[in-house]
Amino acid sequence: MRFTPQPQALHVVGLALRTHNGEAFQTIPPLWARFAQSGLAERVPHRLSDDVYAVYTHFQNAGVDNQGWYTLVIGHAVPGDTPALPPEGLVHVVAPASRRAVFEVAQGRPDLVEAEWQQIWQRSDLQKTTLADYERYQPDGSISIHIGVLGGLNERED
């Protein structure tokens, strides 16, 4: 794990799902399958890269914990000045600028993401913001999980 500032908000346009941890193992895989079959990259105007983001946001207990309902959006980053109205069937979410704890997952091993989340949830040493966390999947197989934590944006500890 390393700490790093995220000085700008991350804007993502993609497919959305409202779920909770009690059903996530049944509801999230079909969303990934839908994303894989959707040709979403061609539908997202002005996408910044081929990186795929899975943003967890709109927590029922925002600012407290990840229990209860939340929204997962799988999509692509877009510029902050992207029009508020995304293409039909897609949503636009924002992960605010914040200090982030970044956890690396073994390259090319998305099957290990769930286990990494389990470890993150067990940690009591992180002051999580529980506003918007995300996974980043890069074309080279790199995978990272970015957790919002309390602290200054300019603090860099990596």
C-alpha positions in Angstrom: 0.0 0.0 0.0 1.1 3.5 -0.6 -0.5 6.9 0.0 -0.8 9.4 -2.9 -2.8 12.6 -3.5 -5.5 12.6 -6.1 -5.5 16.4 -6.8 -8.3 16.4 -9.3 -11.8 14.8 -9.2 -12.1 11.6 -11.3 -15.1 11.7 -13.6 -16.3 8.4 -15.0 -19.1 7.6 -17.4 -20.3 4.0 -17.5 -22.9 1.3 -16.6 -24.4 1.5 -13.1 -25.6 -1.0 -10.5 -27.2 -0.4 -7.1 -26.2 -3.2 -4.7 -24.9 -4.1 -1.2 -22.2 -6.4 0.1 -24.7 -9.1 1.0 -25.6 -9.6 -2.7 -22.5 -8.2 -4.4 -21.1 -11.7 -5.3 -24.3 -12.3 -7.4 -24.9 -8.8 -8.8 -21.4 -7.5 -9.7 -20.2 -10.3 -12.1 -23.2 -9.8 -14.4 -22.5 -6.0 -14.5 -18.9 -6.8 -15.6 -20.2 -9.2 -18.3 -22.6 -6.5 -19.5 -19.7 -4.0 -19.6 -17.6 -6.5 -21.6 -20.3 -7.0 -24.2 -21.4 -3.4 -24.4 -18.8 -1.8 -26.6 -18.8 1.0 -24.0 -15.5 2.5 -25.1 -17.0 3.6 -28.4 -20.1 5.0 -26.7 -18.2 7.3 -24.2 -17.3 10.5 -26.0 -14.1 12.2 -25.0 -12.8 9.2 -22.9 -9.3 10.0 -21.6 -7.8 6.5 -22.1 -8.5 2.8 -22.4 -8.3 2.4 -18.6 -11.4 0.9 -17.1 -12.6 2.2 -13.7 -15.0 0.5 -11.3 -16.2 3.4 -9.0 -18.0 2.6 -5.7 -20.1 5.6 -4.7 -23.4 6.9 -3.3 -22.9 4.9 -0.2 -26.0 4.6 2.1 -23.7 5.4 5.0 -21.5 7.9 3.2 -18.7 9.1 5.3 -19.2 6.3 7.9 -18.8 2.9 6.4 -19.4 0.7 3.3 -22.4 -1.2 4.9 -25.7 -0.8 3.2 -26.4 0.1 -0.4 -24.0 1.7 -2.8 -23.7 2.3 -6.5 -21.0 0.7 -8.6 -20.2 2.3 -12.0 -17.9 0.5 -14.5 -16.7 2.8 -17.3 -14.1 5.2 -18.6 -12.6 8.4 -17.3 -13.8 11.6 -19.0 -12.7 15.2 -18.7 -14.3 17.2 -15.8 -16.0 19.5 -18.2 -17.9 16.7 -19.9 -21.6 17.5 -20.3 -23.6 16.3 -17.3 -25.9 14.2 -19.6 -24.1 11.0 -20.6 -25.3 8.8 -23.5 -28.5 6.9 -23.0 -28.2 4.1 -20.5 -25.0 5.4 -18.9 -24.3 7.5 -15.8 -21.7 10.0 -14.9 -20.1 9.8 -11.4 -17.4 11.7 -9.7 -14.7 10.4 -7.2 -13.7 13.7 -5.5 -10.1 14.9 -5.2 -8.7 13.4 -2.0 -5.8 11.6 -0.5 -5.8 8.0 -1.5 -4.5 4.7 -0.1 -3.5 2.7 -3.2 -3.4 -1.1 -3.1 -1.8 -3.0 -6.0 -3.3 -6.2 -7.2 -1.1 -8.8 -9.0 -0.8 -7.8 -12.7 -3.3 -9.5 -14.9 -5.1 -11.1 -11.9 -8.6 -9.6 -11.6 -9.6 -12.8 -9.8 -7.6 -11.5 -6.8 -9.4 -8.1 -6.5 -12.1 -9.5 -4.2 -9.5 -10.9 -1.8 -7.7 -7.5 -1.8 -11.0 -5.8 -0.9 -11.5 -8.3 1.9 -8.2 -7.3 3.4 -8.9 -3.6 2.9 -12.2 -3.9 4.8 -10.4 -5.6 7.7 -8.1 -2.7 8.2 -8.9 -0.4 11.1 -5.7 1.7 10.7 -7.1 3.6 7.7 -9.4 6.6 8.2 -11.6 5.9 5.1 -13.8 8.7 3.8 -16.3 6.2 2.3 -17.4 8.7 -0.4 -16.0 7.2 -3.6 -13.4 4.4 -4.0 -12.4 2.8 -7.2 -10.5 0.1 -9.0 -8.4 1.0 -12.0 -7.7 -1.6 -14.7 -5.0 -0.6 -17.2 -4.5 -2.2 -20.7 -1.1 -3.6 -19.6 -2.9 -5.7 -16.9 -2.0 -3.4 -14.0 -4.8 -3.3 -11.4 -5.0 -0.9 -8.4 -7.6 -0.1 -5.7 -7.8 3.5 -4.6 -9.4 4.2 -1.2 -10.3 7.8 -0.1 -8.6 8.5 3.2 -8.5 11.5 5.5 -5.5 13.7 5.2 -4.1 16.5 3.1 -4.0 16.3 -0.6 -0.3 17.3 -0.7 0.9 14.6 1.6 2.8 12.1 -0.4 4.1 9.0 1.4 4.9 6.6 -1.4 
